[in-house]
C-alpha cells in the first residue's frame, strides 16, 4: 500500500482583516499518496490558493494558521520556525508553481539568475554548477538551455510557465503545488502544459496538488478530486467517481454547467446566487442558500465528510 507523503487534518487558516475574520481555509482534512495527483477545484474565492500557500507555511498576511495539522512524511510542519521552513521544507520538500508566471518572475533579472538562487542557497552549489543544472531542467520542460540568459519579457506566456515549472522542480521536491498553471494561456498552450505535467508525473514520480476552477482540465491529470466551496471540502474521491457519480449538489451543478462533446444536453445548468461572504458564512451547510435540495437541517447543522462509496466522501445531509 502506497504511503501518504502529506497528511492534513482539521486545518484552519483565517485572514484577520479590519472588517472581520475571513475563514478562507476552515477545517480541512485530506491526504496525498506518493505519485498521486489531487485535483482541487471550486469557484474563485473558495480558498484553493489560500490552501496552497498555507501548506507551504506562508499564508499571505494578514493570514494565520489557527488550528490543525500538516504532516510531511510524518513531520509536523505547523509551528516550525520560519528559518527551518525556509531551509528544510520550502522547495526542498514542497514546491509551488505560482499562478501567473509573469508576476512570479522578476523582470529585471535573467531567468538563469532567478533559477540558480535556490541552488546556491539550499544546496551550496558553485555558480557554474548551478547554471548547468538549471539548463538541464529547462531542457526537461522542453525549453532551450540558452533561455537562462534571457529576461522574462523576451519569453512567451507558455515559455514563462515552463520556466516556473522548471524552478519548482529544481530541488527535486516530494510534492508540487500547481496553482492554476494554465490560467491566461490559450487552449493549445494549455494542452502542452497539461501534457508536460503528465509526463513529469510519470518520469519523476511526482506527487501533486493541481489547483484550478476548470473541471475539464482536472479530468486529464487527476487521480483524485477534491471539490471546495466557501473554505471547506464538500466532496473528495476518485476522479472517475466524482465525474460520473457526483454525490454533492454543488459538484452536480458544476458538472452540469460544462458543455459535453459526445452527449446531447438540451440546456446547460447554472448555480443561482453568488459565493458567500467568508467573514459571515451561512450557518449549517454553506451551500444551502444556493442549493435546490436544502432542508431545515442544512440551515442548522454543518455536515461532515462521510463515505458514500469506497474512497468517495461527501458532506451533505441528503446522504
C-alpha angles and dihedrals in degrees: 000000000000112000125233114254093185126036120182119186129183091333117185127184120173132185110227099211128171091253093052144288114317109209096209098157109027122180102326122178125182143119139218126215128214111282094008128131115213112196115211115198139170144114123305111280096025093117103263098130091037088058091051093053091044092055088053089054091242110102111179111259129289084033121108134180103241101176149350137056138281114190121185110194088337095311117121111233101181109096097018113139116259094245091054092048091049096046103036110021115028112079089351095069105000124029131179134216101210125223111253109026093206091060093044095056121071108236095211097057130065120251090248093053090054094044098051096049095086090045091054093044102040104027101031091228125168113252096251093048091049092049090051091053091047090054091051091053091048087055089049090060093045102263131125115259092235089069085090088076095051132090122237093251089061092062132078122241092261092049092050089051090052090050090054090050091050090050091052091053098045097096093041097241124197093230132031122197110206108197106200094313093178098051115129093009123119119251095259093053090042089058091048092052092047091049089048091052091050090049093050091048090053097043100039100030089235123186110214146182107209111198120197144128091223109094093187090064092050090055088064100052114015129100092188132014131213118195115207128200126176096341097316137093106241098176134019130174152101109327094239092051093048091049099042101030107027109182104189120072090228092056090046091053093046091052092045089057093061119092112240119220098201101030132076107237114176095197135007115231129228136197112246122224125018138278113284127256105260092209089066105017119185117273118254114003107012092217096055097098089061099033119106091206099049116147132189092265089055090061094048110036134044111235118226127222106268131179111258094171136355107312090347117116134180136174105222134121090218088072 
